[in-house]
Amino acid sequence: PKKLAVMPFIRVDAPVMPGNTVCCPLTGATFNSGQIIPGAERVLDQALDIDLRQITSVPLVPYAQTGLVFGQIAGRQFKDNLREDAAATGKKLGADAVMVGFIFRFRQRVGTGYAVDKPASVAFDLSVVRVSDGTVLWKNSFDETQQSLSQDLLNLGQYMKHGLSWYTAEELGKIGMSRLLERFPWRKTASKTE
């Protein structure tokens, strides 16, 4: 894209009880729902803003500005025509693509960094929608409940990079954002290798 409008994250609360499956309103992907702690949207908005500015040279419309315009266009009934509303938001902002993110679970750990009764658990996704026709150009998700290192040797690199402790939901969300954006197609490094 020549210009990317970034939407603030939207929470998708479970209809009945935690543990149910919820669908992404944009792509239809399913996730196990759960608690979403207050402030989760702000944590992911800020993590996305910081990470995107480091990895891409595509001009960005910040989430605060995009959210205001989206709110005017969509009102409170965004779930029925979300793709159209996102495209209309991008058009109004002069962007040719819009990044939309949803939070499905953002559960805080119960315990400390050294011992937990319940580990942090986070699930969210991101999609990039083309303004001209509403096509989803890219999507990726992060869905993880932290496990002990002995149960999760495949993530040894993550523990070496971020520390051998039980993460808070905020820490796990930031780790997830970095991992999710590793596959973002418009990275500065990707354009050099092509």
C-alpha positions as CSV (number, residue, x, y, z in Angstrom):
1,P,0.0,0.0,0.0
2,K,1.0,3.6,-0.6
3,K,-0.7,4.7,2.7
4,L,-2.0,2.5,5.5
5,A,-4.6,3.6,8.0
6,V,-4.3,1.8,11.3
7,M,-7.5,1.2,13.2
8,P,-7.5,0.9,17.0
9,F,-8.0,-2.7,18.3
10,I,-11.6,-3.8,18.7
11,R,-12.5,-6.3,21.5
12,V,-14.7,-9.2,20.7
13,D,-16.3,-10.4,23.9
14,A,-17.7,-13.9,24.3
15,P,-21.5,-14.0,24.0
16,V,-22.1,-16.2,27.0
17,M,-19.1,-17.5,29.1
18,P,-15.4,-17.7,28.7
19,G,-14.2,-20.8,26.9
20,N,-16.6,-20.4,24.1
21,T,-15.5,-19.9,20.5
22,V,-15.8,-16.5,18.9
23,C,-15.4,-15.5,15.3
24,C,-13.4,-12.7,13.9
25,P,-16.0,-10.3,12.5
26,L,-13.8,-9.6,9.5
27,T,-12.3,-12.9,8.4
28,G,-14.4,-15.5,10.2
29,A,-11.4,-17.1,11.9
30,T,-12.3,-18.7,15.2
31,F,-10.6,-18.3,18.6
32,N,-11.3,-19.5,22.1
33,S,-12.7,-16.5,23.9
34,G,-11.8,-15.5,27.4
35,Q,-11.4,-12.6,29.7
36,I,-10.2,-9.3,28.2
37,I,-8.7,-7.1,30.9
38,P,-9.3,-3.4,31.0
39,G,-6.7,-1.5,28.9
40,A,-5.9,-4.4,26.6
41,E,-6.8,-2.4,23.5
42,R,-4.4,0.4,24.6
43,V,-1.5,-2.1,25.1
44,L,-1.9,-3.6,21.7
45,D,-2.5,-0.2,20.0
46,Q,0.7,1.1,21.4
47,A,2.7,-2.1,20.6
48,L,1.5,-2.1,17.0
49,D,2.3,1.6,16.6
50,I,5.8,1.2,17.9
51,D,6.5,-2.0,15.9
52,L,5.0,-0.9,12.6
53,R,7.0,2.3,12.6
54,Q,10.2,0.3,13.0
55,I,9.5,-2.3,10.4
56,T,7.9,-0.5,7.5
57,S,8.4,2.6,5.4
58,V,4.7,2.7,4.3
59,P,3.2,6.0,5.5
60,L,0.8,5.4,8.4
61,V,-2.3,7.1,9.6
62,P,-2.2,6.7,13.4
63,Y,-4.8,4.6,15.2
64,A,-6.2,7.6,17.1
65,Q,-7.0,9.5,13.9
66,T,-8.3,6.4,12.1
67,G,-10.5,5.5,15.1
68,L,-12.2,8.9,15.1
69,V,-13.1,8.7,11.4
70,F,-14.2,5.0,11.7
71,G,-16.4,6.0,14.7
72,Q,-18.1,8.7,12.5
73,I,-18.7,6.3,9.6
74,A,-19.6,3.1,11.4
75,G,-21.4,4.3,14.5
76,R,-22.0,1.4,16.9
77,Q,-23.2,-1.1,14.3
78,F,-19.8,-2.0,12.9
79,K,-20.3,-5.8,12.9
80,D,-22.7,-5.9,10.0
81,N,-20.7,-4.0,7.4
82,L,-17.3,-3.9,9.0
83,R,-15.3,-4.4,5.7
84,E,-17.3,-1.7,4.0
85,D,-16.9,0.7,6.9
86,A,-13.2,0.0,7.1
87,A,-12.8,0.7,3.4
88,A,-14.8,3.9,3.7
89,T,-12.7,5.0,6.6
90,G,-9.5,4.4,4.6
91,K,-11.0,6.3,1.6
92,K,-11.9,9.3,3.7
93,L,-8.3,9.4,5.1
94,G,-6.7,9.1,1.7
95,A,-5.3,5.6,2.4
96,D,-5.4,2.7,0.0
97,A,-5.4,0.1,2.8
98,V,-6.7,-0.2,6.4
99,M,-5.2,-2.4,9.1
100,V,-7.9,-3.8,11.4
101,G,-7.2,-5.7,14.7
102,F,-9.4,-7.7,17.1
103,I,-8.8,-8.9,20.6
104,F,-10.4,-12.2,21.6
105,R,-8.6,-13.0,24.9
106,F,-6.3,-11.0,27.1
107,R,-6.2,-12.8,30.4
108,Q,-3.8,-11.7,33.1
109,R,-1.6,-14.3,34.9
110,V,-2.5,-15.3,38.4
111,G,0.7,-15.4,40.3
112,T,4.2,-13.8,40.0
113,G,7.0,-13.9,37.5
114,Y,8.3,-17.0,39.2
115,A,5.2,-19.0,40.0
116,V,1.7,-18.9,38.6
117,D,-1.6,-20.5,39.4
118,K,-2.8,-19.5,35.9
119,P,-0.6,-18.2,33.1
120,A,-1.3,-15.2,30.9
121,S,-3.3,-16.0,27.8
122,V,-3.7,-13.8,24.8
123,A,-5.4,-14.0,21.4
124,F,-5.7,-11.3,18.8
125,D,-5.4,-10.9,15.0
126,L,-4.6,-8.3,12.4
127,S,-5.9,-7.9,8.8
128,V,-5.1,-5.4,6.0
129,V,-8.1,-4.5,3.9
130,R,-7.8,-2.9,0.4
131,V,-9.9,0.2,0.3
132,S,-10.8,-0.1,-3.4
133,D,-12.8,-3.4,-3.1
134,G,-12.6,-4.5,0.6
135,T,-10.3,-7.5,-0.2
136,V,-8.3,-8.8,2.7
137,L,-4.7,-8.5,1.5
138,W,-3.0,-9.9,4.5
139,K,-4.0,-11.5,7.8
140,N,-2.2,-13.1,10.7
141,S,-3.0,-14.0,14.3
142,F,-1.4,-14.7,17.7
143,D,-3.1,-17.1,20.1
144,E,-1.1,-18.4,23.0
145,T,-1.3,-19.4,26.6
146,Q,2.1,-19.4,28.2
147,Q,3.5,-22.7,29.2
148,S,6.5,-23.6,31.3
149,L,9.8,-23.9,29.5
150,S,9.9,-27.6,30.1
151,Q,6.5,-28.0,28.3
152,D,7.4,-25.5,25.5
153,L,10.9,-26.1,24.3
154,L,10.0,-24.9,20.8
155,N,9.8,-21.4,22.2
156,L,13.3,-21.5,23.8
157,G,14.4,-18.5,21.7
158,Q,11.5,-16.5,23.0
159,Y,12.5,-17.2,26.6
160,M,16.1,-16.4,25.9
161,K,15.1,-13.1,24.3
162,H,12.5,-12.0,26.8
163,G,13.6,-13.8,30.0
164,L,12.8,-17.0,31.9
165,S,9.7,-15.9,33.8
166,W,6.0,-16.0,33.7
167,Y,4.9,-13.1,31.5
168,T,2.1,-10.7,32.3
169,A,-0.7,-10.4,29.7
170,E,0.9,-7.1,28.6
171,E,4.3,-8.7,28.1
172,L,2.8,-11.7,26.2
173,G,0.8,-9.3,24.0
174,K,3.9,-7.3,23.1
175,I,5.8,-10.6,22.3
176,G,2.9,-11.7,20.2
177,M,2.8,-8.4,18.3
178,S,6.5,-8.8,17.4
179,R,6.0,-12.4,16.3
180,L,2.8,-11.6,14.3
181,L,4.5,-8.8,12.4
182,E,7.5,-10.9,11.5
183,R,5.3,-12.1,8.6
184,F,4.1,-8.5,7.6
185,P,4.6,-8.4,3.9
186,W,5.6,-4.7,3.6
187,R,8.6,-4.8,5.9
188,K,11.6,-2.7,5.1
189,T,13.8,-5.8,4.9
190,A,11.4,-7.6,2.7
191,S,11.6,-4.9,0.0
192,K,15.4,-5.0,0.0
193,T,15.5,-8.8,-0.7
194,E,12.9,-8.8,-3.5
